[in-house]
Amino acid sequence: MQTATLYQFELCPYCHKVKAALDVKGIPYAKVDVNPMTKKELPELPADAPKKVPVLEFDGDRVYDSTDILMFLDGKRREPIPLVPDDPAARDKALQVEQWVDDDLSYVLPTVIYGSWSDAARAAKVVARTSNFGFVQNAIVRGGGSLIMHQVAKRIIKKRGGGNPQQLLDAELDRFEQWLGDADFVCGDAPSIGDIAAHGCLTCIRDFPAFATIMQRPRIAAWYERVQAIRDANRAQA
């Protein structure tokens, strides 16, 4: 199968969302790390396109925006698991959860990745370990990027009425547990775009203390492992 190219940044939840979909679909992909400050690694995009990750190149197409990428992949390859259910009610629920991931869950994640200086330092180490940047570029991203995102995290906390980052995340996880209920997945017996988006988003913080706290929720932990097992079973090697 043709290999996709994903332009990404390791601590971007929207990029992890796309990686989750690629795994579930069994599509091999190569990663191109994009400097979040210069973005010089991005391919040419339309003039009205946002200059940000993720961007996916696959089968002659270049697609940006994580939701558009997931819908594109589902249109290209419905099997082995369709992301958008055929049932109208299930489809509406799956898309509602996916939208929540974009608007709310992903929005609060910077508060647990960069909310404190110790978390920001941890984020810098994750970038250094997982990216393909050169020494100088890595130092710039680690220092400047973490400083900028720490300020962003502080603004998010203030906009959400204060409190600590874990409280903000807990509020969103409570919502997700309500959607999940006692089912294996958001829409019942099979994963959907809602599960894939949420799983990818949470995977973004697996190297941070907040992830261990999330896994103390039995319902979410069991759901996370179910989706992870599907990703592991379907993942293709580039």
N, C-alpha and C positions, 0 to 999 in steps of 0.2 A: 504494500500500500504506500501511496505517496506520503512523504513526511511533511507535516505542517511546520511553519516557523512562527514562533510566538515571541513578540517583542514585549518584554516584561520587566518588572522590578520586583525583587523577592518579597518585599514587605507590603506589596499592594494586594489588598483582599480581592479586588476585581480580577487581578491576574490569576490568583489561586482559584477563583471561580471558573475561569476558562480552563485551567489545568485539570480541574476535577471533571469537567465535561469531556475533555480530550481523553482522559483515562477511561471514563465510563464507556465512551464510544469506541475505544480501542484504536485510536488514531495516534500514530507515532508523531512526535514533535521535537524540534530543536529550539532551544531558548537563546534569545539575544537579550542580554542585560542592557537596559537603557538607563543612562545617568539621569536621575530625576531632576537635576539642576540644569544641565545643558540640553538633554534630550537629542543629542546629535546622532544617536544610533537609530532613531526612528526612520522608517522608510518614507518616501514621498506620499503625502496625503492630500486629499482635496482641500482647497483653500478654506472651506467652512468647517473642516473637521477639527476637533480638539486635538492639540498636540500633546497627547498623553497616552500612556499604556492602559489597557492592553491593545495590541494590534495583532491580527492573525493573518498570515498568508497561507492559503491552502487551495489546491486544485485550480490555480490561476486567478483566484480572487484575493482581494485584500479587504479585510473587514475590521472596523474599529467599534468600540463600545461593547462592554462585556455581554450585555443582554442581546444585542444584535449578533454577536459572535455565537452565542449559545443557540439562538434561533436558526442561524445559518448552518451550524453543524447538524442540528436536528433535521433540517431540510435536506442536507446532503446525505445523511445517513441515519435513518430511523432506528436501525438495528445496531447493536444488540438490545439497547434499551431506549425507547422513545422518551424524550425529555418532557414533551407537552402531551398530556393525556388526551385521548379522543373524547372522553366523556365531558360534556360541557361544565358540569359542576366541579369535577376534579380539575379540569383545565383552569377554571377561574381561581380555585384555591391555590393551585400550584403557582400561577402567575402572581397572585397576591403575595405569597410568601417570597417569591423571587424579588418582587418590587420592594418588600420590606428589607430584604438583605441589602439591596442597593441603597435605600434611603435612610435606614436606621441602624441595622447591625454593623454594616461597613463604616458608617459614620462615626460610631462610638469606639471602634477598634483603635484608632490612634491614641485614645486616652489610656489604653492599657499597654500600648507599644512604646509610647513616648511621654506618658503622663508625668513620670518622675525622671530625675536625672539618671538614676540607676537603670530604669527601663530604657531610656534613650541610649545609654552606654551599651546595654545588652543588644539593642537594635543595631548599633554600629558593628558589633561583633558578628551578628547574623549576616549582615550585608557583606562583611569582609570574608566570611567563610563560604558564602554561597554564590557570590558574583564572580564574573570574569574580568572585572575592571583591573587595570594596571595599578601599580603601587601608588602613584601620585593621584590618579583619579579616585582610587578607593579611599585615600585619606581625605580628599575633598568631600566625597559623598558621606563618609562616616562622620566627619566633623560638621560641615555646613548643613547637610541634609538633616541630621539628627537635631541640630539646634533649631532649624526652621520648624520641623515637625513637633518639637517640644512646645513651641509657641502656639502652633495650630491646636495641639491637644488642650492647652490651657484655655484657648478661646472656645473650644467645643464644650468643655466642662462648664464654663461660665454661661454659655448659651443654653445649656441644659439645666440651668438652675443651681449649679454648684454640686456639692457632694463629691465622693471619690469615684475614680474610674470604675472600680469593681461594682459599685452600686448602679452606675449607668448601664454596665453590661448585664448585670443581673436582671434589670427591668426588661431588657430586650429578650433575655433567655426565658423569662417567665412567659412572655408572649409566644415564643416558639413552642414551649411545652404545651400551651393551650391548643395550638394548631395540631401538634403531634398527638395529643391524647394518649390512648393506649395502643395506637396503631404502630406498625413497624416503620412506616414512612408517612410523610405528610398527607399523601392521598390514599393511604391504605397499605396494600400489599406490595406495591412496586414503587421504586424511587421516581421522582419527577424533577423538573427544573428547580422546584423549591428546595428539595433535598440537596441537589448538586450545588446550588448556589450557597446554601447555608454551610454545607460541609467544607467547601472550598474556602469560604470566608473564615471559618473557625480554624482551619488548618494554618492560616496565615500566622496565628499566634501560638503555635504548638511549642515554640522555644521560650515562651514567657510564662511566668508563674500563674497568670490568669487562666491559662489552658488547663492546668492541673485542678484549679478550682472548678472550672466548667465540668470536668470529668467526675467531680464528686456528685453531680446530679445523675442518678441512676438511669433515668429515662433518656436523657440526652446522650450519656455515655454509651448506652446500648445502641441507640440509633446511630451514633457516630461510627461505631465499630461495624455496624451492618453496611453502611455506605462505604467505609474504608475497605471492607472485604470485597465489595463489588469493584471498586477502583483497582485494587491489587490484582484481582482475577482477570480484569479486562485490559489492563494497561499494556500498551504495545511499546516495544523498544525501537528507538530511532536508529 
